[in-house]
């Protein structure tokens, strides 16, 4: 006997081709109608509210008088809300961004009752390999999805989805999306029988059980008031076949198929095939300005604000949890799949940028406030000079150059560490600074002039915490002359870069003695696509920066760093249509600052593009010099390996899949290529989420810098045949005209090189903060380490707990291999106890975690690392969450 689970729902895009305010009007009318319908009709048992809670904020901001009506329906189990705040993109946000999406939603749903336990993602553009891990960590055990799956992935649409760390979900794929029963009607037996029979044909053979899922709803659809009667009538029409139709929740369907889990196949990793639906795999490069700003905002909260706040809370300051979470909410509002993917109108993109600005304003003020408070609480050793605080949330060892402003009366000075040892530094610039200009008073303030000097200084830190360096005036600093930059070469003990006359780079890895030629070549392709997809014209032309180098100049050459400024000028077509690129050519100019620090294993690159070209894409190529079969990249939970060639690429074009299936991928901190001996390179980045693999005579890695289009949706594309995606709205801002600066770095790697740790330090630099005014009345030492680990773990977050009763320390094994044993050392003078929690911050038992000596004073007078948390058998790509008190 078949059971048809009819799920009433509406897909509530918060913003897409209509703005939030425009969609709010539709939302209010929808919610009013929904309340009335369910209150008047007790047979309308359930309604799925798109697994979101953001609409609660949007609706009750206007109609708070209906709060109790809503609460009653949720508590009765008739309205299902959550687990998401917004329907997410699974690739672009950090793992912590996805976790905060769930945490924010949980706080909202807890005010009303229970929340939906199915990780329902009906419209996310492909499914991330980390999704099962993150959902399992939050206590969710199932998922229902649409895009990215195909019939050849599993025998059944119901399957077990396994994440990289081994976490598993019961999952269902909706082969035609979330509206396979949207055309059920009132008093139309013929049409309703047609809908049912179509779904039997679609689902029966690929269902693991006798249960079929009928999703009755669509985008911003209103309540189908007739649905209980239609379900009743269908039971009458199919009585002879013993079919049962019932109004259901998503959870009801999951409960039914879970009984047959033993018959399900296991599917591992990411799902990104565009065979039955469009996954828009190249959408990660649209509106790169928004993508990079999101990266910087998340890094600011995760690497600075939250760890700094946690530390200062230990020293007596407020947690400011509600304020920080409001900042996160601005960020998470932008993580709705259409929003962060930037397949929206220009007006909506303006609002996204505004929310990012609000998030950054919140973070910047709190960071400034907490650093000032730390400055007041430290008992500095003024005999060493004027203090400068440095802060790091990286839990390992680091020796790095930082740039910081210092304030001096005398331009003759040296810089010392907290032990009084001279530090290497150089002066970058100086200007006059009047302290009076920073004060507001109703009485006259005397002038108080300083030299504000920007310095580059080499510092060392160990673990999460702070340290002090000191500016000692009146001592002549004898700076050595550098030799890192010579003619057309940058060189240190680890790497040598040669700028060739044609503009390409040759890089010698001095550790492996392997030379990589033809590096860092800009390529410009036509882009006849839209905000959803890159697509070349049918007769496209590629233009290269080889031979376009117009100027090479050494701009810095000290003992610490050498740098070149390079200018490239390319002639490229002015625009592109679906047929070909234009005959008219215009200038496309690049200003490249390439630098090498004395002790670093990579070269830093800042590329500034003056873009006046339309409908094109700019990538920068890196060549391995040989063919390899796989690439690797950092994603939400560390590293994963991917194939360079798809056997299905030609099939996807020949058979006209919904879109071309080719090796363009999402990344977070880096992507790379290596050979069978594990020699190769990675390209680190700061907010460049897309790369592509070219498998030619050699394997090349291409980082997308800009992808420029003028419409939300276009039709009949080479890489995406058929109808357009989205609306036909013109989006001139997505042409990305103007000046943009992109940051990345090239790093040769070898077997056993610690490139994952270097990548973390690259996106999480040491923060320096100096002030002309400081106190010496505090009781804190001038250097303090709170947490450290040197066993390959990374800090995913350190934040005040949502309950306000401690701090959540979340660590990650970013490797593709398990870690058998790892220590986390904590300062027992700051933290006294530890317990294991899940991602929802609920206490759990984890036998892999033990602690010792947290409450065992060793009699020492100084704050020392006498507390140890021991982890065993940490799986690849796995998070471990702890609560410290």
C-alpha positions in Angstrom: 0.0 0.0 0.0 1.4 3.3 -1.0 1.3 6.4 1.2 1.4 9.8 -0.4 2.8 12.4 2.0 1.3 15.7 0.8 3.4 18.5 2.3 1.8 22.0 2.1 4.5 24.7 2.0 5.7 27.9 0.4 9.3 28.7 -0.7 9.9 32.1 0.9 12.7 33.8 -0.9 13.6 36.7 1.4 15.0 38.7 -1.5 15.7 37.8 -5.1 14.2 39.7 -8.0 12.1 41.6 -5.5 13.7 43.4 -2.5 13.2 42.4 1.1 10.6 45.2 1.5 8.7 44.2 -1.6 8.7 40.6 -0.5 7.7 41.6 3.0 4.4 42.9 1.6 3.7 39.5 0.1 4.8 37.8 3.2 2.4 39.8 5.4 -0.6 38.9 3.2 0.5 35.3 3.1 0.9 35.0 6.9 -2.4 36.7 7.6 -4.1 34.3 5.3 -2.2 31.3 6.8 -3.3 32.1 10.3 -6.9 32.6 9.3 -6.9 29.3 7.3 -5.4 27.1 10.0 -7.5 28.6 12.8 -10.8 28.1 10.8 -9.9 24.6 9.5 -8.6 22.1 12.1 -8.2 19.5 9.3 -5.4 21.7 7.9 -3.0 19.8 10.0 0.4 21.1 9.0 2.3 23.8 7.1 6.0 23.9 6.4 7.4 27.4 6.5 10.4 26.7 4.3 12.5 25.6 7.2 13.3 29.3 8.0 12.8 31.7 10.9 13.9 35.0 9.3 10.3 35.6 8.2 9.4 35.8 11.9 11.5 38.9 12.3 10.2 40.3 9.0 6.5 39.7 9.7 6.3 40.6 13.4 8.2 43.8 13.0 5.0 45.0 11.2 2.3 42.9 12.9 3.4 42.1 16.5 -0.3 41.7 17.5 -0.4 38.3 15.8 2.4 36.9 17.9 0.2 34.7 20.2 -1.7 33.3 17.2 1.6 32.2 15.6 3.0 30.8 18.9 -0.1 28.7 19.4 0.1 27.1 16.0 3.8 26.4 16.4 3.3 24.8 19.8 0.5 22.7 18.5 2.9 21.3 15.9 0.9 22.6 13.0 3.4 25.3 11.8 6.9 24.0 11.3 9.7 26.5 11.5 13.5 26.2 11.2 16.1 24.9 11.5 17.5 27.7 9.3 17.4 31.5 9.9 17.7 31.9 6.1 17.8 29.2 3.4 21.5 29.1 2.9 24.1 28.7 0.3 26.2 25.7 1.4 29.5 26.7 -0.2 30.3 30.4 0.2 29.8 31.0 4.0 32.4 29.6 6.4 31.5 26.6 8.5 30.9 28.9 11.4 28.7 31.1 9.2 26.5 28.0 8.6 26.6 27.2 12.4 25.5 30.8 13.3 22.7 30.5 10.8 21.4 27.5 12.8 22.1 29.1 16.2 20.3 32.3 15.4 17.3 30.3 14.2 17.4 28.1 17.3 17.2 31.1 19.6 14.2 32.4 17.7 12.4 29.0 17.5 13.0 28.4 21.2 10.7 31.4 22.0 7.8 29.7 20.3 8.3 25.9 20.7 10.0 23.2 18.8 11.8 23.5 15.5 12.0 21.4 12.3 14.6 18.7 12.6 14.9 18.1 8.8 17.8 20.0 7.1 15.6 21.1 4.2 17.5 22.8 1.4 15.2 23.0 -1.6 17.1 25.6 -3.6 20.7 25.7 -2.5 23.0 25.6 -5.6 24.6 22.2 -5.1 25.3 20.3 -1.9 28.5 20.7 0.1 30.6 17.7 1.2 30.6 19.2 4.7 26.8 19.4 5.0 26.3 16.1 6.8 29.0 16.9 9.3 27.6 20.3 10.2 24.0 19.0 10.4 25.0 16.0 12.5 27.0 18.3 14.8 23.8 20.3 15.4 21.8 17.2 16.2 20.0 17.0 12.9 19.8 13.5 11.3 18.2 14.0 7.9 18.1 16.3 4.9 15.9 16.9 1.9 17.4 18.6 -1.1 16.9 19.4 -4.8 19.9 20.6 -6.8 23.1 18.7 -7.5 22.0 15.0 -7.2 21.5 12.8 -10.3 20.1 9.3 -10.9 23.6 7.8 -11.3 24.5 8.8 -7.7 22.2 6.3 -6.1 19.7 3.6 -7.0 17.1 5.4 -4.9 16.1 9.0 -4.3 16.3 8.1 -0.6 19.9 7.5 0.4 22.5 7.8 3.2 24.6 10.9 2.7 28.1 10.7 4.3 30.3 13.7 5.0 34.1 13.9 4.9 34.4 13.1 8.6 32.1 10.1 8.4 29.0 11.8 9.7 25.8 10.5 8.1 22.3 11.7 7.3 19.2 10.1 6.0 18.6 12.1 2.8 16.0 12.5 0.1 16.4 14.0 -3.4 13.4 15.8 -4.9 14.1 15.1 -8.6 11.9 17.9 -10.0 12.2 20.2 -7.0 9.9 21.4 -4.3 6.7 21.7 -6.4 6.0 18.3 -7.8 2.4 18.5 -6.5 2.0 22.3 -6.8 -0.7 21.8 -9.5 -3.2 20.0 -7.2 -6.5 21.8 -7.5 -9.8 22.2 -6.0 -12.7 20.2 -7.5 -10.7 19.0 -10.5 -10.4 15.2 -10.3 -8.9 14.8 -13.7 -6.1 17.3 -13.1 -5.4 15.8 -9.6 -5.3 12.3 -10.9 -2.9 13.5 -13.6 -0.6 15.0 -10.9 -0.7 11.8 -8.9 0.0 9.5 -11.9 2.9 11.7 -13.0 4.5 11.4 -9.6 4.0 7.7 -9.5 5.9 7.4 -12.7 8.5 9.9 -11.5 9.1 8.4 -8.0 7.8 4.9 -7.6 10.8 3.0 -9.0 13.3 5.2 -7.2 11.7 5.2 -3.8 13.2 3.0 -1.1 9.8 2.4 0.4 6.1 2.7 -0.4 6.1 6.3 0.7 6.1 9.1 -1.9 6.7 12.8 -1.2 4.4 15.3 -2.8 5.5 18.9 -2.2 2.5 21.1 -2.7 3.8 24.6 -3.0 6.1 26.9 -4.9 7.9 30.3 -4.8 5.9 32.7 -2.6 2.8 30.6 -3.1 -0.3 31.4 -1.1 -2.1 28.9 1.1 -4.1 26.3 -0.8 -7.1 26.4 1.4 -8.7 23.5 -0.5 -5.9 21.0 0.2 -7.5 19.0 3.1 -10.6 18.4 0.9 -8.4 17.5 -2.1 -6.5 15.0 0.0 -9.8 13.5 1.2 -11.1 13.3 -2.4 -7.9 11.6 -3.5 -8.4 8.9 -0.9 -11.8 8.3 -2.3 -10.6 8.2 -5.9 -7.8 5.7 -5.2 -9.6 3.6 -2.6 -9.6 0.6 -4.9 -5.8 0.7 -5.1 -5.4 1.0 -1.4 -3.5 4.3 -1.8 -3.4 6.6 1.3 -3.1 10.3 0.9 -2.4 12.4 4.0 -1.3 15.9 4.9 2.2 15.5 6.2 5.3 17.2 7.5 8.8 16.6 6.1 9.6 14.8 9.3 6.8 12.3 8.7 8.3 11.3 5.3 11.8 11.0 6.9 10.4 8.9 9.7 8.8 6.5 7.2 11.8 6.1 4.9 14.2 5.7 7.9 12.7 2.3 8.6 14.3 1.2 5.3 17.7 2.7 5.8 19.3 -0.7 5.4 18.3 -0.7 1.8 19.8 2.7 1.1 23.0 3.3 -0.7 25.8 5.5 0.8 26.6 8.6 -1.1 29.8 10.4 -0.1 30.9 14.0 -0.6 29.6 17.0 -2.6 26.7 16.8 -5.1 27.0 19.3 -7.9 25.7 17.7 -11.1 23.5 19.8 -13.3 21.8 17.0 -15.1 18.3 17.3 -13.6 18.6 20.8 -12.2 20.8 23.8 -12.4 23.5 23.9 -9.8 25.1 27.1 -11.1 28.6 25.9 -10.3 30.2 29.1 -11.5 28.1 31.5 -9.5 30.8 31.9 -6.9 32.5 34.6 -9.0 29.5 36.9 -9.5 29.9 40.3 -7.7 33.4 39.5 -6.4 33.2 42.7 -4.4 30.4 41.2 -2.3 32.1 37.8 -2.0 35.4 39.3 -0.7 33.6 41.6 1.7 31.7 38.7 3.1 35.0 36.9 3.6 36.6 39.8 5.4 33.5 40.3 7.6 33.4 36.7 8.7 37.2 36.7 9.4 36.8 39.9 11.5 34.2 38.2 13.7 35.8 34.8 13.9 39.5 35.7 14.1 39.4 38.9 16.1 36.1 40.1 17.6 34.9 36.9 19.2 38.3 35.6 20.6 39.1 39.1 21.8 35.7 39.4 23.4 36.2 36.0 25.1 39.6 37.0 26.5 38.3 40.4 27.7 35.3 38.7 29.3 37.7 36.6 31.4 39.2 40.0 32.5 35.9 41.4 33.6 34.3 43.0 30.6 30.8 42.4 29.3 30.4 39.6 26.8 28.3 41.9 24.5 26.8 38.6 23.2 23.6 40.2 22.0 25.4 43.0 20.2 27.8 40.5 18.5 24.9 38.2 17.5 23.2 41.2 16.0 26.3 41.8 13.9 26.3 38.1 12.9 22.6 38.4 12.0 23.5 41.1 9.4 26.1 38.7 7.9 23.7 35.7 8.0 20.9 37.7 6.3 23.3 38.0 3.4 23.9 34.2 3.4 20.5 33.4 1.9 21.4 31.5 -1.2 20.2 34.1 -3.7 21.8 36.9 -1.7 25.3 35.7 -1.1 25.4 34.1 -4.6 24.5 37.5 -5.9 21.8 36.5 -8.4 19.7 39.5 -7.5 18.9 43.0 -8.7 21.3 45.9 -8.2 19.0 47.3 -5.6 19.3 44.2 -3.5 23.0 44.1 -3.9 23.1 47.6 -2.5 21.2 46.4 0.5 23.6 43.5 0.9 26.5 45.9 1.0 24.7 48.0 3.5 24.1 45.1 5.9 27.8 44.2 5.6 28.7 47.8 6.4 26.4 47.5 9.6 28.2 44.3 10.6 31.6 45.8 10.1 30.7 49.0 12.0 29.5 46.9 14.9 32.7 44.8 14.9 35.1 47.7 14.4 33.7 49.6 17.3 33.7 46.6 19.7 37.3 45.7 18.7 38.5 49.2 19.3 36.7 49.4 22.6 38.1 46.1 23.9 41.6 46.9 22.8 41.4 50.1 24.6 40.2 48.3 27.7 43.1 45.8 27.4 45.5 48.7 27.1 44.1 50.1 30.4 44.4 46.7 32.2 47.9 45.8 31.4 50.8 46.6 33.7 53.3 47.6 31.0 57.1 47.6 31.6 57.6 51.3 30.8 61.3 51.0 31.3 61.3 49.3 27.9 59.5 52.2 26.2 56.1 53.1 24.8 53.9 49.9 24.7 52.2 48.5 21.6 49.8 45.6 22.1 49.8 42.7 19.7 47.0 40.1 19.6 46.6 36.7 17.9 43.9 34.1 17.9 46.1 31.5 16.1 46.8 28.7 18.6 50.2 27.6 17.2 53.6 29.3 16.9 54.1 32.1 14.5 56.9 34.5 13.5 55.6 37.2 11.2 55.9 40.7 10.0 53.1 43.1 11.0 52.5 46.7 10.0 51.4 49.0 12.9 51.2 52.7 13.6 53.4 53.8 16.6 53.5 57.2 18.2 56.8 58.9 19.2 58.2 62.2 20.1 61.6 61.3 18.8 62.2 59.7 15.4 65.3 58.0 16.8 64.0 54.8 18.3 64.2 51.0 18.5 61.6 48.4 19.1 61.9 45.7 21.8 59.9 42.7 22.7 58.5 42.1 26.2 61.7 40.5 27.2 63.7 43.5 26.2 65.2 42.0 23.0 65.7 44.1 19.9 63.2 43.4 17.1 63.9 43.9 13.5 61.8 46.7 11.9 61.7 49.3 9.2 59.9 52.6 8.9 57.4 52.8 6.1 56.0 56.3 6.5 55.5 59.0 9.1 53.2 62.0 9.6 52.5 64.6 12.2 49.7 63.8 14.7 48.1 66.1 17.2 46.5 64.2 20.1 44.3 67.3 20.7 42.4 66.4 17.5 41.1 63.2 19.0 39.4 64.9 22.0 36.2 66.8 22.4 36.0 69.3 25.2 34.2 72.5 26.2 37.4 74.0 27.4 40.6 74.7 25.4 42.9 71.7 24.9 46.6 72.3 24.4 48.4 70.9 21.4 50.2 67.6 21.9 52.2 66.6 18.8 53.6 63.2 18.0 55.1 61.5 15.0 52.7 58.9 13.8 55.0 56.3 12.3 54.0 53.2 10.3 56.5 50.5 10.9 56.9 46.9 9.7 58.2 44.8 12.6 59.0 41.1 12.9 57.4 39.6 16.0 56.9 36.1 17.4 53.8 34.8 19.3 52.8 31.5 20.7 49.1 30.5 21.0 46.0 32.6 21.5 46.6 35.6 23.6 48.4 38.9 23.6 51.9 40.3 24.0 53.6 43.7 24.1 56.3 45.3 22.1 57.9 48.6 23.1 59.2 51.6 21.3 62.3 52.9 23.0 63.1 56.5 22.0 66.4 58.2 21.9 68.4 55.2 20.5 69.6 55.2 16.9 68.3 52.3 14.9 70.9 50.9 12.5 68.8 49.3 9.7 70.5 46.8 7.5 70.1 47.2 3.8 68.1 44.4 2.1 68.8 42.2 -0.9 65.5 40.3 -1.3 64.7 42.3 -4.5 67.3 42.3 -7.3 66.7 43.4 -10.8 63.8 41.2 -11.8 64.1 38.7 -8.9 62.7 38.2 -5.4 64.6 35.6 -3.3 64.8 34.3 0.2 66.0 31.0 1.7 62.9 29.2 0.6 61.8 30.6 -2.7 63.1 32.5 -5.8 60.8 34.3 -8.1 61.9 35.6 -11.5 59.8 38.1 -13.5 60.3 37.1 -17.1 60.4 39.7 -19.9 57.1 38.4 -21.3 55.4 39.1 -17.9 55.1 35.5 -16.7 56.8 34.4 -13.5 59.3 31.5 -12.9 59.3 30.2 -9.4 62.1 28.0 -7.9 61.1 26.0 -4.8 64.5 26.0 -3.1 63.4 23.2 -0.7 62.5 20.7 -3.4 64.7 22.3 -6.2 61.7 22.2 -8.5 61.2 25.1 -10.9 57.6 26.1 -11.9 57.5 28.1 -15.2 54.7 30.1 -16.8 53.1 31.3 -13.5 50.7 34.2 -12.9 49.4 34.7 -16.4 46.2 36.8 -16.7 43.6 35.5 -19.1 40.5 37.3 -20.3 37.6 35.4 -21.8 34.2 36.6 -23.1 31.3 36.1 -20.7 27.9 35.8 -22.4 26.4 34.4 -19.2 24.5 36.0 -16.4 24.6 36.4 -12.6 24.0 32.6 -12.3 26.5 31.2 -14.7 29.6 32.0 -16.6 29.3 31.1 -20.2 31.6 31.9 -23.1 30.2 33.1 -26.4 29.8 30.4 -29.1 32.8 31.8 -30.9 34.9 33.0 -28.0 38.4 34.4 -27.9 40.9 34.2 -25.1 43.4 37.0 -24.5 46.6 36.6 -22.4 48.8 38.9 -20.5 51.9 37.2 -22.0 53.9 40.0 -23.7 51.8 42.7 -22.0 54.1 43.7 -19.2 54.8 47.5 -19.6 56.7 48.4 -16.4 58.7 46.8 -13.7 59.9 48.7 -10.6 61.4 47.8 -7.3 59.2 49.6 -4.7 60.8 48.1 -1.5 64.0 46.3 -0.7 64.7 46.0 3.0 66.2 43.3 5.2 62.6 42.2 5.9 60.8 42.4 2.5 61.3 42.9 -1.2 58.6 44.1 -3.5 58.0 44.9 -7.2 55.3 47.0 -8.8 54.3 45.5 -12.2 52.0 47.1 -14.8 50.3 45.1 -17.4 48.2 46.6 -20.2 46.1 44.3 -22.4 43.9 45.0 -25.4 40.7 43.0 -25.1 37.2 43.2 -26.7 35.0 45.9 -25.3 32.1 43.5 -24.8 30.7 40.1 -25.7 27.4 38.7 -26.9 26.2 35.1 -27.2 27.7 34.8 -30.7 31.1 36.4 -30.3 33.3 39.0 -28.7 33.2 42.5 -30.1 35.7 43.7 -32.8 36.3 47.0 -30.8 39.3 46.6 -28.4 39.9 48.6 -25.2 42.6 48.7 -22.6 42.4 46.4 -19.6 45.1 47.4 -17.0 46.6 45.6 -14.1 48.7 47.0 -11.3 50.4 44.2 -9.5 52.3 44.4 -6.2 54.3 41.2 -5.7 56.3 40.9 -2.5 58.4 38.4 -0.6 59.1 38.4 3.1 62.4 37.2 4.3 61.1 34.2 6.3 57.9 33.3 4.4 57.5 30.3 2.0 55.2 32.2 -0.3 55.0 35.4 -2.4 52.2 37.8 -1.7 50.2 39.4 -4.5 47.9 42.4 -4.6 46.4 42.9 -8.0 44.5 46.0 -8.8 42.3 45.9 -11.9 40.9 49.0 -13.6 38.0 47.4 -15.4 36.1 49.3 -18.1 35.2 46.1 -20.1 31.8 44.5 -20.1 30.7 40.9 -20.3 34.0 39.2 -19.7 35.9 37.1 -17.1 39.4 37.6 -15.7 41.4 34.7 -14.3 45.0 34.3 -13.3 46.7 31.0 -14.3 49.3 28.9 -12.4 50.9 26.0 -14.3 52.1 22.8 -12.6 54.2 21.9 -15.6 52.9 18.4 -15.9 49.6 16.6 -16.0 47.9 15.3 -12.8 44.5 13.8 -12.2 43.4 15.6 -9.1 43.4 19.0 -7.4 42.7 19.9 -3.8 41.2 22.8 -2.0 40.2 24.2 1.4 36.5 24.1 1.9 34.3 24.7 5.0 35.9 22.0 7.1 39.4 21.8 5.7 40.8 20.1 2.7 39.2 17.8 0.1 40.5 16.4 -3.1 38.7 16.6 -6.5 39.0 15.2 -10.0 40.5 17.4 -12.7 38.6 15.8 -15.5 35.0 14.7 -15.6 34.1 11.9 -17.9 30.6 13.4 -18.0 31.7 16.8 -19.3 31.2 15.8 -22.9 28.1 13.9 -22.0 26.6 17.0 -20.3 27.2 19.1 -23.4 26.0 16.4 -25.9 22.9 15.5 -24.0 22.2 19.1 -23.0 22.0 18.7 -19.3 20.6 21.7 -17.6 24.1 23.1 -17.5 27.6 22.1 -18.6 29.4 19.9 -16.0 33.0 21.0 -15.9 35.8 21.4 -13.3 35.0 24.8 -11.8 34.9 24.7 -8.0 34.4 26.6 -4.8 37.2 27.2 -2.3 37.9 28.9 0.9 41.5 29.6 1.9 43.4 27.9 -0.9 43.4 25.6 -3.8 46.3 23.7 -5.3 48.0 21.1 -7.5 50.6 18.4 -6.6 52.2 15.4 -8.3 52.5 11.8 -7.1 55.5 12.9 -4.9 53.3 15.6 -3.3 55.4 18.4 -4.8 53.4 21.2 -6.2 51.9 24.5 -5.1 48.9 26.2 -3.5 47.4 29.6 -4.2 46.1 31.2 -1.0 43.4 33.8 -1.2 41.5 36.4 0.8 38.0 36.1 -0.4 38.3 34.7 -3.9 35.9 31.7 -3.7 36.3 30.2 -7.2 38.9 28.3 -9.1 38.9 26.2 -12.3 41.2 23.5 -13.6 42.4 23.4 -17.2 43.6 20.0 -18.2 45.7 20.6 -21.3 49.3 19.5 -22.1 49.9 20.5 -18.5 47.5 21.0 -15.6 46.7 24.6 -14.8 45.0 26.1 -11.8 43.0 29.3 -12.6 41.8 31.7 -9.9 38.8 33.8 -11.0 39.4 37.5 -10.2 36.3 39.1 -11.8 33.3 37.8 -13.7 31.3 40.6 -15.3 27.8 40.4 -16.6 24.9 42.8 -17.2 21.7 40.8 -16.5 20.3 38.5 -13.8 19.2 35.9 -16.4 19.9 35.2 -20.1 18.7 32.5 -22.4 20.3 30.0 -24.7 23.8 30.0 -23.3 26.6 27.8 -24.5 27.2 26.4 -21.0 23.5 26.5 -20.0 21.1 25.9 -22.9 17.4 26.7 -22.8 15.5 29.1 -20.6 17.0 31.8 -18.5 17.5 31.5 -14.8 15.9 34.2 -12.7 14.4 37.3 -14.1 15.4 39.4 -17.1 16.4 42.3 -14.9 19.4 44.3 -16.2 22.2 44.5 -13.6 24.7 47.1 -14.7 26.5 47.0 -11.4 27.4 43.4 -12.0 29.6 44.5 -14.9 32.0 45.4 -12.1 33.3 48.6 -13.8 35.8 50.4 -11.7 38.9 49.7 -9.7 39.2 46.4 -7.6 42.0 45.0 -5.6 42.3 41.3 -5.1 44.7 39.5 -2.7 46.3 36.1 -3.1 49.6 34.3 -2.7 51.7 31.6 -4.4 53.3 28.9 -2.2 55.3 25.9 -3.4 54.7 22.8 -1.3 56.4 19.5 -0.6 55.5 16.3 1.2 54.8 17.1 4.8 54.9 20.8 4.4 52.6 22.6 6.8 50.7 24.6 4.2 47.4 24.3 6.0 48.8 26.1 9.0 50.4 28.8 6.7 47.0 29.3 5.0 45.3 29.8 8.4 48.0 32.4 9.4 47.6 34.1 6.0 43.9 34.8 6.6 44.4 35.5 10.3 47.3 38.0 10.7 48.6 39.3 14.0 46.8 42.5 15.1 48.8 45.4 16.4 47.4 48.3 18.3 49.2 51.3 19.7 48.0 54.5 21.3 49.8 57.7 22.3 48.0 57.4 25.6 48.3 54.4 27.9 47.9 53.4 31.5 50.3 51.6 33.8 47.9 50.9 36.6 46.5 47.5 35.4 47.1 44.1 37.0 47.6 42.0 33.9 51.0 40.9 32.7 52.3 42.4 29.5 52.1 39.1 27.8 49.7 36.2 28.3 48.8 33.1 26.4 45.5 31.5 27.1 45.2 28.5 24.7 47.7 26.7 22.5 48.1 23.6 20.4 50.9 22.4 18.1 49.3 19.1 16.8 47.8 20.2 13.6 44.5 21.6 15.0 43.1 24.9 13.9 40.8 27.2 15.9 37.4 27.3 14.3 36.0 29.6 16.9 36.4 30.9 20.4 33.2 32.7 21.5 31.1 33.4 24.5 28.6 30.6 24.8 25.0 31.3 23.9 23.9 30.6 27.5 26.5 33.0 28.9 28.0 30.4 31.1 31.4 30.0 29.5 33.2 30.0 26.2 32.9 27.7 23.2 36.2 26.5 21.9 35.8 24.7 18.6 38.8 23.1 16.9 39.2 21.6 13.5 41.3 18.9 12.0 41.7 20.5 8.5 43.6 17.5 7.1 42.5 14.6 4.9 44.1 12.3 7.5 42.9 11.6 11.1 44.9 13.0 14.0 45.6 10.1 16.4 46.5 12.3 19.4 46.4 16.1 20.0 46.9 18.3 23.1 45.2 21.6 23.7 46.9 23.4 26.5 44.9 26.0 28.4 45.9 28.5 31.1 44.5 27.2 34.4 44.5 30.7 35.8 41.8 31.7 33.3 39.9 28.4 32.7 38.9 26.0 35.4 36.8 23.3 33.8 35.9 21.9 30.4 33.0 19.9 28.9 32.2 18.6 25.5 29.2 20.1 23.6 27.7 19.8 20.1 27.4 22.6 17.6 24.1 23.7 19.2 26.2 24.1 22.4 24.4 21.3 24.2 26.4 19.1 26.6 27.3 15.7 25.1 29.6 12.8 26.0 32.7 12.4 23.9 35.1 9.7 24.9 37.8 11.2 22.6 38.1 14.2 25.0 39.8 14.1 28.4 41.1 16.9 30.5 43.7 17.0 33.3 45.1 19.6 35.7 42.5 22.3 35.0 41.8 22.4 38.7 45.1 21.3 39.9 47.3 24.3 41.0 50.9 23.6 40.6 52.1 26.1 43.1 53.7 28.4 40.6 53.4 32.1 41.0 53.1 32.8 37.3 50.2 31.9 34.9 51.4 28.8 33.2 50.0 26.1 30.9 49.3 23.5 33.5 45.9 22.6 32.0 45.8 20.0 29.2 42.8 18.8 27.1 43.7 15.6 25.3 42.0 14.6 22.1 42.3 11.2 20.5 41.2 9.9 17.1 40.1 13.1 15.6 38.8 12.2 12.2 39.7 14.0 9.0 37.7 17.3 8.5 36.2 17.0 12.0 35.2 19.7 14.5 35.5 19.2 18.2 33.5 21.6 20.4 34.3 22.3 24.0 32.9 24.6 26.6 35.4 26.2 28.8 34.5 27.8 32.1 
